[in-house]
C-alpha cells in the first residue's frame, strides 16, 4: 500500500511574513486612495474608481485561471445548495475601508489613519477568534495573544499622543476604527467562503462585486448632492489602489485558516505601521504623528506580534 501524501501546510514563518506584506500593501493603498480622493474632491467617487478597477482586474485573472473558473462553478453550485447569504457580504467591509481612505488619509496621513484601523481590527480579531467565527473554529485567546493585542493597541495610542500639526476632526478617527472592525470580520468571512468554494480568487470576485455595487450607489448619491468632479487626475499611480486590494484580499483569504483572525490582523499591523512611517516621512500630511511617535508605535506593535506568535512553553523540570 502506498502512503497518502498529507497536504502541505504553509510554514508559520512564511505565513507571518505574508501577513506583514498585507499591511504594507494596505498602507500604500491608503495613501493612493487618499490622494485620489483629494484630487477628485470626493472620497466616494475615488473609492468607487478604486474598487471598480479592482473588480475588472480580478474578473480577468479569475477567467484566465483554471482554479479560479472552477471556484466560480463551485460558488454557483454552493449558492443553490445552501451557502448562506452573509458569506457574500465581505466586500461591504472592504468598501467601507476604501471609502474611509479616500475621506481621511489626505488630511490625517497614513500613520494616524492606522490608529483607528488597528484598534478596531485588533479588538475585532480577539472577539471573532474567541467566538469561533473564522474558518479554523474557536482560537483560544491565550495570555500571550491577549498581551500581544494590547501592545498593538498601546502602539497606536502612542501614535495618537504624538500628534502634530492641525487638530484632527473626531470622525476622521472614528471612521478608521469602524473600518478596522470591519476588516477583522471581512477576513473571517472570506476565510469561511474560501472554505466553501475552495478558491481565493472566487472569494475575491465576490468581495469586489459586492463592494463595487455598494460604492457605486454611494458615488451616484454623492455626485447627485455635490456635483461631479471637475476632472480626473492624469497620474497613472493614483489608479493602482484597486490592484493592491486584489492582491491583499486574495492573500488574506488564503492565510486566515493558517493564522486565525487575530494573528492575521497583528501581522498586518507591523507592515501597516512600518510602511505608514515611511510614507508620512516622505510626504507629511497636514495632521499626523511625529516621526518619533510613529516609530515608537511601530516598535511596540512589533513586540506585540512577537509575543502573540512565538510558541512560549514552560520548560519541564528534570
HELIX and SHEET records of a PDB file:
HELIX    1   1 UNK A   12  UNK A   40  1                                  29    
HELIX    2   2 UNK A   43  UNK A   64  1                                  22    
HELIX    3   3 UNK A   66  UNK A   81  1                                  16    
HELIX    4   4 UNK A   85  UNK A   88  5                                   4    
HELIX    5   5 UNK A   90  UNK A  131  1                                  42    
HELIX    6   6 UNK A  143  UNK A  161  1                                  19    
HELIX    7   7 UNK A  171  UNK A  197  1                                  27    
HELIX    8   8 UNK A  200  UNK A  226  1                                  27    
HELIX    9   9 UNK A  236  UNK A  239  5                                   4    
HELIX   10  10 UNK A  241  UNK A  259  1                                  19    
HELIX   11  11 UNK A  261  UNK A  282  1                                  22    
HELIX   12  12 UNK A  291  UNK A  309  1                                  19    
SHEET    1   A 2 UNK A 163  UNK A 165  0                                        
SHEET    2   A 2 UNK A 287  UNK A 289 -1                                        
END                                                                             
